[in-house]
């Protein structure tokens, strides 16, 4: 994988983690998803963070 493309994957993962960290906790705080936003953003951030490693491992294996 091109290092520039890997950088954008890592950057997108960092944004997902930051949004999950600063999302409001619980349904009573303002408007929005509350804890539901965290549940969706953390796995997405993990997937984006691990995708370049998965791609490199697949390229080396096959």
Number of C-alpha atoms within 10 A of each C-alpha: 10 7 9 9 11 17 13 13 19 19 15 16 22 16 14 21 19 14 16 21 14 9 18 19 17 13 12 9 11 10 9 14 16 17 14 15 16 20 12 13 20 18 14 15 22 15 14 20 21 13 14 19 13 12 13 11 11 10 10 8 7 5
